[in-house]
Amino acid sequence: MSLPATYLKMFSTVTKEGELRMQLLEQEMPTPTSDQVIVRVEASPINPSDQGVMFGWTDMSGASSSGSGADTVLSAPVSPQGMAVMKARIDQTLPVGNEGAGTVVGAGDSEYAQSLMGKVVATLGGNMYSQYVCVDAAACLPLLPGNTARDGASCFVNPLTALSMLETMRLEGHTALVHTAAASNLGQMLNRICKADGVELVNVVRKEEQAEILRAMGAKYIVNSSSDSFMADLTDAIHATGATLAFDATGGGTLASSILSAMEAAAARTPGAYSIYGSIKHKQVYLYGGLDTSATTLNRGYGMAWGVGGWLLPNFLARVGNDVANGLRMRVAKELKTTFASHYTDEISLSQALQADVVQRYNAKTTGEKFLICPQMPL
């Protein structure tokens, strides 16, 4: 098939005048090198990590849109504090969209690139909110027959994050997990993986309706952080599972500290020699998200065998190497419609993603809601 000479791609810019500006810009169709392919992007999810690049530290409650169709522009004022935090990206025009899927419509002359022609693939690119992308053929995951671009749009970020959490657990000698924001798409996926792999999981949610979602899935340990009995419930669940590793999507506030305190309290229930340094088993909380943008507060009362650190999927995959990473990807491809199925509440076009009223909806990050951008939809 012949390709168009140009196509549209979404960009985000923080201007020196203190404005966030997002728009669609026309791009020339590239010529793939020997080991590259051109993917016609048909589906790309909006993840919290995508919104970090799209909006940064901008208060989107003041956002507005102008124009229509391909000329739609989203703008929002950036506070002085936000400008200070984002000074490294001022006046840089950044592409957005971490992952997506579509059909390979152009390829370089290498054997592998040519083998992907006409196939539906998922890929990472950092610029997936686009009608077309040029990527390395090695970065593409061919989907199994019968799977659509919509099925494979979220192949990478959530599935590989959930699988890598379990890999981290095993590598670091833990046997069970605690996970916060547990009713999210990722959290539901993690529950399915843990059930399949026989791993005990403590789910931390904020609302009773979120707990109901997990109960319906058969989750065994669910604790509500808004409950008066939260610390007692959390300690009981950690004692029952033996969890000494947690992944915290909130990032800020005291939740990480509370989890460590509960781990220490659970350890104290097992008789042993007293030590002023607390339990000897290492307790670890990894912050992998920033739903709470306030400072992370640690009220140290859990001995000395503990740690709090950041965790990022690309860093983990680089650490374990290609063989492990490829094994995880193949599991995702095989279980795409079961363990790793993603559910979307809204499908929108590139221009709709820049409309202020739509932005308010997907930027709310409401549990159970997930938006899918379909770049081939009419603008």
LUMNU-846492 format. One record per residue (C-alpha): residue in one letter; x, y, z. Coordinates in nm, 3 decimals, padded with zeros to 5 digits, always signed. Example, Ala and Ser with C-alpha at 12.3 -4.5 7.8 and 13.67 -1.06 7.14 Angstrom:
<vexnus>
  residuo       px       py       pz
        a  +01.230  -00.450  +00.780
        s  +01.367  -00.106  +00.714
</vexnus>
This chain:
<vexnus>
  residuo       px       py       pz
        m  +00.000  +00.000  +00.000
        s  +00.116  +00.355  -00.061
        l  +00.173  +00.568  +00.246
        p  +00.068  +00.931  +00.284
        a  +00.339  +01.193  +00.251
        t  +00.252  +01.340  +00.592
        y  +00.072  +01.244  +00.910
        l  -00.026  +01.397  +01.246
        k  +00.149  +01.350  +01.580
        m  +00.066  +01.490  +01.925
        f  +00.318  +01.712  +02.107
        s  +00.333  +01.877  +02.450
        t  +00.526  +02.199  +02.520
        v  +00.576  +02.409  +02.832
        t  +00.651  +02.760  +02.706
        k  +00.874  +03.014  +02.875
        e  +00.565  +03.232  +02.911
        g  +00.423  +02.981  +03.161
        e  +00.177  +02.794  +02.944
        l  +00.129  +02.426  +02.871
        r  +00.041  +02.384  +02.503
        m  -00.060  +02.057  +02.337
        q  -00.138  +02.021  +01.968
        l  -00.119  +01.800  +01.662
        l  +00.168  +01.878  +01.426
        e  +00.213  +01.755  +01.071
        q  +00.514  +01.531  +01.014
        e  +00.683  +01.401  +00.701
        m  +00.657  +01.026  +00.652
        p  +01.003  +00.881  +00.728
        t  +01.186  +00.620  +00.526
        p  +01.264  +00.320  +00.751
        t  +01.623  +00.204  +00.776
        s  +01.708  -00.162  +00.721
        d  +01.594  -00.274  +01.068
        q  +01.296  -00.041  +01.111
        v  +00.924  -00.063  +01.036
        i  +00.641  +00.186  +00.988
        v  +00.338  +00.109  +01.207
        r  -00.005  +00.256  +01.135
        v  -00.110  +00.323  +01.495
        e  -00.465  +00.207  +01.561
        a  -00.486  +00.205  +01.943
        s  -00.283  +00.362  +02.225
        p  -00.388  +00.380  +02.593
        i  -00.366  +00.680  +02.823
        n  -00.163  +00.567  +03.125
        p  -00.067  +00.778  +03.428
        s  +00.292  +00.772  +03.300
        d  +00.172  +00.926  +02.973
        q  -00.001  +01.206  +03.161
        g  +00.326  +01.282  +03.337
        v  +00.475  +01.383  +03.001
        m  +00.155  +01.535  +02.864
        f  +00.081  +01.765  +03.157
        g  +00.377  +01.749  +03.396
        w  +00.318  +01.971  +03.701
        t  +00.039  +02.170  +03.538
        d  -00.291  +02.220  +03.720
        m  -00.526  +02.102  +03.446
        s  -00.836  +02.246  +03.615
        g  -00.759  +02.568  +03.427
        a  -00.723  +02.400  +03.086
        s  -00.910  +02.522  +02.778
        s  -00.926  +02.425  +02.412
        s  -00.941  +02.620  +02.090
        g  -00.984  +02.521  +01.728
        s  -01.128  +02.193  +01.603
        g  -01.019  +01.875  +01.429
        a  -00.651  +01.873  +01.336
        d  -00.623  +02.234  +01.456
        t  -00.737  +02.163  +01.813
        v  -00.502  +02.316  +02.072
        l  -00.514  +02.247  +02.446
        s  -00.362  +02.508  +02.675
        a  -00.335  +02.556  +03.051
        p  -00.153  +02.802  +03.276
        v  +00.152  +02.673  +03.465
        s  +00.216  +02.803  +03.817
        p  +00.557  +02.944  +03.916
        q  +00.615  +02.629  +04.122
        g  +00.530  +02.414  +03.822
        m  +00.765  +02.615  +03.601
        a  +01.046  +02.564  +03.853
        v  +00.992  +02.188  +03.860
        m  +00.970  +02.165  +03.479
        k  +01.245  +02.411  +03.388
        a  +01.445  +02.139  +03.210
        r  +01.167  +02.094  +02.951
        i  +01.075  +02.459  +02.890
        d  +01.022  +02.528  +02.517
        q  +01.093  +02.164  +02.428
        t  +00.831  +02.011  +02.200
        l  +00.787  +01.660  +02.340
        p  +00.607  +01.371  +02.167
        v  +00.375  +01.167  +02.391
        g  +00.231  +00.816  +02.416
        n  +00.436  +00.532  +02.564
        e  +00.278  +00.229  +02.400
        g  +00.030  +00.121  +02.139
        a  -00.049  -00.122  +01.863
        g  -00.125  -00.122  +01.494
        t  -00.045  -00.270  +01.155
        v  +00.300  -00.274  +00.998
        v  +00.262  -00.093  +00.664
        g  +00.626  -00.025  +00.574
        a  +00.956  -00.198  +00.645
        g  +01.329  -00.182  +00.586
        d  +01.507  -00.449  +00.388
        s  +01.627  -00.670  +00.676
        e  +01.475  -01.018  +00.693
        y  +01.303  -00.959  +01.028
        a  +01.162  -00.619  +00.934
        q  +01.018  -00.764  +00.614
        s  +00.866  -01.055  +00.806
        l  +00.648  -00.810  +01.000
        m  +00.484  -00.655  +00.695
        g  +00.106  -00.665  +00.728
        k  +00.114  -00.799  +01.082
        v  -00.054  -00.645  +01.385
        v  +00.211  -00.558  +01.642
        a  +00.239  -00.387  +01.978
        t  +00.529  -00.155  +02.042
        l  +00.684  +00.106  +02.269
        g  +00.795  +00.436  +02.129
        g  +00.729  +00.738  +02.348
        n  +00.549  +00.894  +02.052
        m  +00.251  +00.665  +02.005
        y  -00.017  +00.937  +02.002
        s  +00.040  +00.957  +01.631
        q  -00.116  +00.829  +01.312
        y  +00.209  +00.652  +01.218
        v  +00.537  +00.569  +01.392
        c  +00.875  +00.448  +01.273
        v  +01.030  +00.206  +01.524
        d  +01.297  -00.061  +01.540
        a  +01.158  -00.395  +01.430
        a  +01.310  -00.551  +01.743
        a  +01.085  -00.328  +01.956
        c  +00.771  -00.482  +01.808
        l  +00.576  -00.768  +01.963
        p  +00.379  -00.952  +01.693
        l  +00.032  -01.037  +01.822
        l  -00.105  -01.387  +01.786
        p  -00.367  -01.451  +01.515
        g  -00.710  -01.330  +01.623
        n  -00.577  -01.050  +01.844
        t  -00.653  -00.694  +01.737
        a  -00.464  -00.369  +01.792
        r  -00.720  -00.285  +02.062
        d  -00.635  -00.614  +02.237
        g  -00.263  -00.538  +02.220
        a  -00.261  -00.163  +02.285
        s  -00.166  -00.209  +02.651
        c  +00.079  -00.495  +02.597
        f  +00.377  -00.332  +02.760
        v  +00.335  -00.088  +03.048
        n  +00.081  -00.260  +03.275
        p  +00.152  -00.628  +03.189
        l  +00.529  -00.596  +03.206
        t  +00.507  -00.384  +03.521
        a  +00.292  -00.645  +03.696
        l  +00.511  -00.935  +03.583
        s  +00.827  -00.747  +03.678
        m  +00.692  -00.687  +04.028
        l  +00.683  -01.063  +04.077
        e  +01.028  -01.100  +03.922
        t  +01.160  -00.837  +04.164
        m  +01.001  -01.027  +04.452
        r  +01.176  -01.349  +04.353
        l  +01.512  -01.187  +04.279
        e  +01.519  -01.013  +04.618
        g  +01.413  -01.315  +04.822
        h  +01.058  -01.213  +04.920
        t  +00.760  -01.448  +04.902
        a  +00.450  -01.224  +04.899
        l  +00.348  -00.872  +04.796
        v  +00.158  -00.565  +04.910
        h  +00.017  -00.342  +04.635
        t  -00.156  -00.004  +04.666
        a  -00.413  +00.149  +04.427
        a  -00.497  -00.217  +04.392
        a  -00.826  -00.188  +04.201
        s  -00.661  -00.018  +03.902
        n  -00.624  -00.196  +03.567
        l  -00.270  -00.285  +03.669
        g  -00.386  -00.399  +04.014
        q  -00.651  -00.627  +03.869
        m  -00.392  -00.770  +03.632
        l  -00.153  -00.829  +03.922
        n  -00.427  -01.020  +04.106
        r  -00.476  -01.251  +03.810
        i  -00.100  -01.314  +03.782
        c  -00.057  -01.381  +04.154
        k  -00.352  -01.621  +04.152
        a  -00.206  -01.808  +03.853
        d  +00.144  -01.818  +04.005
        g  +00.038  -01.903  +04.361
        v  +00.167  -01.578  +04.515
        e  -00.010  -01.420  +04.814
        l  -00.108  -01.057  +04.754
        v  -00.230  -00.789  +04.996
        n  -00.444  -00.532  +04.813
        v  -00.470  -00.177  +04.952
        v  -00.763  +00.032  +04.828
        r  -00.921  +00.365  +04.931
        k  -01.292  +00.296  +04.885
        e  -01.537  +00.015  +04.952
        e  -01.648  +00.004  +04.586
        q  -01.286  -00.062  +04.491
        a  -01.275  -00.348  +04.740
        e  -01.589  -00.489  +04.579
        i  -01.419  -00.498  +04.239
        l  -01.140  -00.711  +04.383
        r  -01.372  -00.936  +04.583
        a  -01.561  -01.013  +04.263
        m  -01.228  -01.127  +04.115
        g  -01.166  -01.359  +04.408
        a  -00.896  -01.151  +04.581
        k  -00.834  -01.289  +04.932
        y  -00.664  -01.004  +05.118
        i  -00.815  -00.655  +05.073
        v  -00.768  -00.365  +05.315
        n  -00.923  -00.018  +05.297
        s  -00.690  +00.269  +05.384
        s  -00.989  +00.491  +05.472
        s  -01.115  +00.247  +05.736
        d  -01.065  +00.314  +06.108
        s  -00.925  -00.037  +06.139
        f  -00.681  +00.002  +05.848
        m  -00.357  -00.055  +06.041
        a  -00.496  -00.355  +06.227
        d  -00.638  -00.502  +05.905
        l  -00.313  -00.439  +05.717
        t  -00.104  -00.596  +05.992
        d  -00.332  -00.903  +05.998
        a  -00.308  -00.944  +05.620
        i  +00.071  -00.904  +05.618
        h  +00.106  -01.151  +05.905
        a  -00.112  -01.403  +05.719
        t  +00.083  -01.372  +05.394
        g  +00.435  -01.301  +05.518
        a  +00.464  -01.010  +05.275
        t  +00.784  -00.809  +05.316
        l  +00.779  -00.629  +04.979
        a  +00.535  -00.357  +04.869
        f  +00.481  -00.156  +04.553
        d  +00.321  +00.181  +04.620
        a  +00.151  +00.370  +04.337
        t  +00.066  +00.673  +04.553
        g  +00.423  +00.782  +04.624
        g  +00.346  +01.069  +04.863
        g  +00.207  +01.091  +05.215
        t  +00.251  +00.833  +05.490
        l  +00.124  +00.516  +05.320
        a  +00.471  +00.370  +05.257
        s  +00.560  +00.432  +05.621
        s  +00.236  +00.270  +05.738
        i  +00.311  -00.040  +05.531
        l  +00.658  -00.070  +05.686
        s  +00.508  -00.025  +06.034
        a  +00.257  -00.301  +05.965
        m  +00.532  -00.530  +05.838
        e  +00.728  -00.471  +06.157
        a  +00.422  -00.528  +06.375
        a  +00.346  -00.850  +06.187
        a  +00.705  -00.970  +06.235
        a  +00.680  -00.898  +06.610
        r  +00.400  -01.156  +06.640
        t  +00.651  -01.433  +06.573
        p  +00.842  -01.515  +06.895
        g  +01.214  -01.450  +06.878
        a  +01.507  -01.285  +07.052
        y  +01.440  -00.919  +07.134
        s  +01.655  -00.662  +06.956
        i  +01.650  -00.286  +06.982
        y  +01.708  -00.287  +06.604
        g  +01.376  -00.457  +06.532
        s  +01.309  -00.759  +06.311
        i  +01.598  -00.892  +06.108
        k  +01.396  -00.963  +05.792
        h  +01.442  -00.684  +05.537
        k  +01.124  -00.491  +05.461
        q  +01.110  -00.300  +05.131
        v  +00.866  -00.052  +04.978
        y  +00.915  +00.059  +04.619
        l  +00.747  +00.379  +04.499
        y  +00.652  +00.333  +04.135
        g  +00.386  +00.603  +04.092
        g  +00.291  +00.951  +04.205
        l  -00.085  +00.959  +04.257
        d  -00.018  +01.159  +04.574
        t  +00.216  +01.446  +04.484
        s  +00.284  +01.548  +04.844
        a  +00.612  +01.471  +05.019
        t  +00.682  +01.111  +05.120
        t  +00.678  +01.105  +05.501
        l  +00.856  +00.828  +05.694
        n  +00.774  +00.793  +06.063
        r  +01.057  +00.558  +06.152
        g  +00.939  +00.297  +06.393
        y  +01.020  -00.025  +06.212
        g  +01.371  -00.116  +06.320
        m  +01.669  -00.091  +06.090
        a  +01.607  -00.363  +05.830
        w  +01.403  -00.164  +05.582
        g  +01.424  +00.036  +05.263
        v  +01.222  +00.278  +05.055
        g  +01.323  +00.343  +04.695
        g  +01.206  +00.420  +04.346
        w  +01.118  +00.149  +04.094
        l  +01.092  +00.199  +03.721
        l  +01.005  -00.066  +03.462
        p  +01.272  +00.024  +03.199
        n  +01.543  +00.018  +03.465
        f  +01.431  -00.323  +03.588
        l  +01.420  -00.470  +03.237
        a  +01.769  -00.336  +03.169
        r  +01.887  -00.496  +03.492
        v  +01.755  -00.845  +03.414
        g  +01.857  -00.847  +03.048
        n  +01.701  -00.940  +02.716
        d  +01.640  -01.310  +02.784
        v  +01.420  -01.242  +03.088
        a  +01.250  -00.944  +02.924
        n  +01.169  -01.145  +02.610
        g  +01.030  -01.426  +02.823
        l  +00.796  -01.181  +02.995
        r  +00.684  -01.038  +02.659
        m  +00.604  -01.384  +02.522
        r  +00.391  -01.463  +02.827
        v  +00.198  -01.140  +02.765
        a  +00.137  -01.235  +02.401
        k  +00.009  -01.581  +02.496
        e  -00.225  -01.456  +02.771
        l  -00.336  -01.133  +02.607
        k  -00.710  -01.207  +02.628
        t  -00.703  -01.365  +02.974
        t  -00.446  -01.264  +03.236
        f  -00.344  -00.945  +03.059
        a  -00.676  -00.832  +02.916
        s  -00.732  -00.456  +02.944
        h  -01.075  -00.295  +02.951
        y  -01.147  +00.054  +02.816
        t  -01.440  +00.275  +02.906
        d  -01.386  +00.532  +02.629
        e  -01.230  +00.538  +02.283
        i  -01.133  +00.882  +02.153
        s  -00.960  +01.040  +01.855
        l  -00.637  +01.238  +01.866
        s  -00.827  +01.566  +01.855
        q  -01.074  +01.457  +02.125
        a  -00.779  +01.387  +02.354
        l  -00.704  +01.762  +02.335
        q  -01.054  +01.879  +02.426
        a  -01.058  +02.028  +02.775
        d  -01.376  +01.852  +02.890
        v  -01.240  +01.513  +02.781
        v  -00.905  +01.588  +02.948
        q  -01.084  +01.652  +03.279
        r  -01.235  +01.304  +03.258
        y  -00.924  +01.101  +03.184
        n  -00.700  +01.317  +03.403
        a  -00.922  +01.231  +03.702
        k  -00.763  +00.880  +03.698
        t  -01.088  +00.730  +03.824
        t  -01.062  +00.364  +03.924
        g  -01.221  +00.143  +03.661
        e  -01.197  +00.405  +03.385
        k  -00.936  +00.381  +03.112
        f  -00.922  +00.578  +02.787
        l  -00.794  +00.451  +02.453
        i  -00.675  +00.687  +02.181
        c  -00.753  +00.560  +01.831
        p  -00.538  +00.768  +01.593
        q  -00.717  +00.641  +01.281
        m  -01.055  +00.773  +01.400
        p  -01.181  +01.079  +01.212
        l  -01.063  +01.404  +01.368
</vexnus>
